[in-house]
């Protein structure tokens, strides 16, 4: 099977370009509107989880997509946290039932994924590292959120809540986020970024198969 390497950002990892900042801002604003809309959906579906509240984390993955998309497109340190932070700030400004908690949660998702990507020295931007990173971000946010909202829950319920949040972040945040990036790259909208340049690159030769 031909293998294609993931393209890294041009220049040094920290050498942000103007187009990187502009893209992060646009993505953050767009996802902020999505987050705000999801707040309303959350309010509607919340009663469905009253029978077993810990699994409410299953709906949280939507609030993690911005971090994954920002990281996968720009591929620079801080891209995930900035995109998620801007999205959460827009969500807050539009008004919701969470107030400042939404902003803090977004920053925790962003910090979590950035820490994992830093372990890879910002050289691994595939679905695996992004899923691992946003899963860790969901764990961090869950630990903070569950102790804020439900400090009296038993440890087992807290662990189930964290697990459901991680699953949602990996499946929805990383999975849907990755598909969004691939679709944008295929459309040609990301030609100024590594994800777009990969579309034009030829797959590496599979020597074993060629022989």
N, C-alpha and C positions, 0 to 999 in steps of 0.2 A: 504493500500500500504506500503510495507516495506520501512523503512527509513535508510539511511546510513549517519552517521556523517562524515564531512570532517576531515581528519587527519591533525594535526598541525605538524610543523617541530620539530624534536627531540631537546630536551634541551631548553635553553632559546631562545627567538626569535632572539636575536642579536648574538647568538653563531654560526656564519658561519663556515662551514666545507670547507676543501679544495675542495671536490667534488662540493660544491655549487658554489664556485668561478669559477671552471673549466667549469661547465655547463653553467653558465651565459655567460662566454666568448665565448663558442662554439655557443650557441644560438644567441648571439649578432652578431657574425661574419656571421653566416648563414643568419640571417634576414637582415643583412647589404647588402648582395648580392641581396636578394629579393627586398629590398627597392630601390637599384640601378636600378634593372630591371624595377621596377614600375615607376621610374622617366622617363624612355623612353616611357612607356605606357601613362603616364600623358601628355607628350608633344604631343603625337598623338591625344589624345581625347580632349585636351583643346579647340580646335576650335569648338567642338560640343556644348560648353557651352557659346559661345560668345553671343547668343541670350538672355541669362539670367544668367550672370556670378555668382551671389551669390550661386547658387546650385553646384558650382564646388567642394564644400566641400564634396559632396557625394562620391568622389573618394579618399578621404583622409584616410579612415579607414584602408587601407592596411598598412600605415605607423605607425599604433598603435598596430599591432598584437604582436610585440616583447615584449612590456611591459606586456601584458596580459599573454602570455605564460611563461615569466620569473617569474612573480608573482605566477601563478598557480602551477608551478612545484616546485620552491625553497621554497616559502611561508615564506620568511623572509623579514624584513624591508629593503628597498633599492633594492630588486631584480628587481622590475619592472623598476626603474629608471636606474639601471646599465645595464640591458639588452637592453633597448631602447637607452640608451646613446652610448653603444658600437656599436649597429646596425647603428645608425646615423653617428657615426665616420667612420665606414667602408664605408658607403654610400658616405660620403664626400671624403674619400681617393680614392675611385674608380673613382670619378669625376662625377659631374652632373651640371645641370643648376641652382641649388639653392645655391651652395657653403656653407658658414658657416650657412646660414639660416636653412639648413637641420638639423644641429647639435643642434641649439637652439630649433627648433621645437620639436625634439626628447626629449630633456631634459624637455621641458614644458609638453609634454605628460606624461613623467615619473613622474615629480613632482606632476601633478594633480592626478594621480592614487594613488601615495604614500600618499598624504594628506587624501584621502578618506579612504584608508586601515588603516591609523593611527587612524581614528575616531573609527574604529572597533577593535582597539588595536591589530591589526594583528592576529585576531582570526577568521576572516570570509574570506574564500577564494573561495566561490562558484561563480557561474555565476553572481548572482545579485550584490554583492559588486564589483566584477571586472568590470561589465558593468557600474555601477554607477561611479566607479573610472575613467575608461577610458573616459566615457562621460564627466566628469568634466575636465579631461585633455584636451579633444578636445575643450571644451569651453575656457579654458585658452589659448591654442595655437591659437584658432580662434581670440580671442580678440587681441592678439599680432600681428598675421599675417595680419589680415584685415586692421589694422591701419598702418602696415608697407607698404603693397602693394597698398591698396585702401583707403587712409585716407579721400578722398572726397565722398565716398559712403554715401548715406542717412542711417539713423539709421535703417530703415526697412530692407534695403539690408544687413546691417551688422548682424542683428538678424537672417535673413534667412540663411546667410552664416554660422553663428554659429550653428543654428538648423540642417542644413544639415550635418555639420561636426560631431555633436553629434550623429545623427542617424547613420552615416557611422561608427563611432567608436564603437557604441554599437552593430550594426549588424555584421560588418566585423571584427573589432578588437576583441571584446569580443566573438562574436558568433563563428567565424572561429578559433580564438585562443583557445577557450574552446574545440572545436572539435579536434583540433590538439593535445591538451594535453590528451584528452580521448583516441585518437587513439594510441599515444605513450605509454600510460599506459597499454592499452590492449595488446600491442606487447611485454610487459615486459621490455621495455627500461628504465622505470622509477622506477624500484623496489627499488632503493636506496633513493627514495623520497616519501613524503606523498601521492602524486597522484598515485604512483605505489603500495604502501602498501594498499591503499583502495581497490585495485582490489582483494586482497587476503582476505580482511576482510569480515566476514559474515554480512549480513544486520541485523539490530536490529529487534527484534521481535515486531510485531504490535499487542499489547495486545488487543486493541479494536476489531480487526478483529479475533484474536484467540478465543475470548470469543463468 
